[in-house]
Amino acid sequence: MDPFADAWSVIEGWLIAEPGVSANELMDRLARMIPDAYAKKAQLRTLQRRVKAWRVERVKEMVLGSLRKHAATPTEA
């Protein structure tokens, strides 16, 4: 079971708004929002992994999007 399934849309919004925010800071925010679920930081390592995976996917999208754009643009001879 994913402990962040219900909160992921909020977390993703924070990541989009502040791409450099740490997982620790995100966990602190969650603990303030939903103290019953996240107060003890027991899931911090899981959140760190999720944030890392999210960032890897965004980088892939940026790189592949850039490559597709350049491949679609005709080159001048």
C-alpha positions as CSV (number, residue, x, y, z in Angstrom):
1,M,0.0,0.0,0.0
2,D,1.3,3.4,-0.9
3,P,1.2,5.7,2.1
4,F,1.2,8.8,-0.2
5,A,-1.5,7.7,-2.7
6,D,-4.1,10.1,-1.2
7,A,-1.7,13.0,-0.8
8,W,0.3,12.6,-4.1
9,S,-1.6,15.2,-6.1
10,V,-0.7,17.8,-3.3
11,I,2.9,16.6,-3.2
12,E,3.2,16.8,-7.0
13,G,1.8,20.3,-6.9
14,W,4.5,21.3,-4.5
15,L,7.2,19.7,-6.6
16,I,6.0,21.5,-9.7
17,A,5.9,24.8,-7.9
18,E,9.2,24.3,-6.1
19,P,11.3,21.6,-8.0
20,G,14.2,21.9,-5.5
21,V,12.2,21.3,-2.4
22,S,13.5,18.4,-0.2
23,A,11.5,15.3,0.7
24,N,12.1,16.2,4.3
25,E,10.4,19.6,3.8
26,L,7.5,17.9,2.0
27,M,7.2,15.5,4.9
28,D,7.1,18.4,7.3
29,R,4.3,20.0,5.2
30,L,2.3,16.8,5.2
31,A,2.7,16.4,8.9
32,R,1.3,19.9,9.4
33,M,-1.6,19.2,7.0
34,I,-2.4,15.6,8.1
35,P,-0.7,15.0,11.5
36,D,-2.5,11.7,12.1
37,A,-1.0,10.2,9.1
38,Y,2.5,11.7,8.8
39,A,3.5,13.1,12.2
40,K,6.2,10.6,13.0
41,K,8.1,10.7,9.6
42,A,8.0,6.9,9.5
43,Q,7.5,7.1,5.7
44,L,10.3,9.6,5.0
45,R,12.4,7.1,3.1
46,T,9.4,6.1,1.0
47,L,8.7,9.7,0.2
48,Q,12.4,10.3,-0.8
49,R,12.2,7.4,-3.2
50,R,8.9,8.7,-4.7
51,V,10.3,12.2,-5.1
52,K,13.5,10.9,-6.7
53,A,11.4,8.8,-9.2
54,W,9.2,11.8,-10.0
55,R,12.3,13.9,-10.7
56,V,13.8,11.2,-12.9
57,E,10.6,11.1,-15.0
58,R,10.5,14.9,-15.4
59,V,14.1,14.9,-16.6
60,K,13.3,12.1,-19.1
61,E,10.3,14.1,-20.4
62,M,12.5,17.2,-20.8
63,V,15.3,15.4,-22.6
64,L,13.0,13.3,-24.8
65,G,10.8,16.3,-25.6
66,S,13.9,18.3,-26.6
67,L,15.2,15.4,-28.8
68,R,11.8,15.0,-30.5
69,K,11.6,18.8,-31.1
70,H,15.1,18.8,-32.7
71,A,14.3,15.6,-34.8
72,A,11.1,17.2,-36.1
73,T,12.8,20.4,-37.1
74,P,14.3,20.3,-40.6
75,T,18.0,21.1,-40.7
76,E,19.4,23.7,-43.0
77,A,21.9,22.5,-45.6
